[in-house]
């Protein structure tokens, strides 16, 4: 089964670190929005709210979305570093988060749609309504939101709140992979290896695995299985296709993997096609 990465909470918001700046230096902030975002990314939630609220009240959709992230209750408490004095806790409020997400979503902010969808899908600060959450995810995904695309791939793969639909899962997983997301590329490679909602195609799986740059025991095992099944020419061709690809363009998959060409079944005496 494909292991889609699904983040149904406040997707894409960086987890704040208590009293510490981000690992990478933040560029000099030149506007109130930049300053508010920098404060949020540094874990200074109260300061970020003070900077972003006036902008959000004037209709800035990005500021509204960031306020939603800030107000949304985190999935777990963040403990201060050992021996350090904890700052006054920021009061999270999912109802406030919903209100800001709704304002941003009404202006077409795709990521606000995704995050609002997660609140309804899980029933966080609102009555649980998976159908409404799913509809919001679809609106966000259609408008190009990466996390919404990954959420839909996971939801349809696992059948959470809706019947399983491998084809629909592969469709949204492909949209996410085309944006260059490494987790989506890796998950889609497992989909093509197993033939879940797409034609079973080890060449396509190998191309996607190479594009994902995934490392670790599971990825290494997948690579070993695929390299056993492919000829030297197939591996070389896959590497060449992967090397020429750029995010934002159609995935460089064989035509048969895209369902455009029906490939004849071939018997391989020395290899079993069992998974």
HUNORMO-V567541 format. One record per helix or strand of 3 or more residues. SS is the DSSP state (H for helix, E for strand). FROM is the first residue (numbers start at 1). TO is the last residue. If there is no record, write none. Layout:
((SS;FROM;TO) (SS;FROM;TO))
This chain:
((H;32;41) (H;45;57) (H;61;71) (H;94;106) (H;110;122) (H;130;142) (H;146;158) (H;166;178) (H;182;194) (H;202;212) (H;217;229) (H;232;243) (H;255;258))
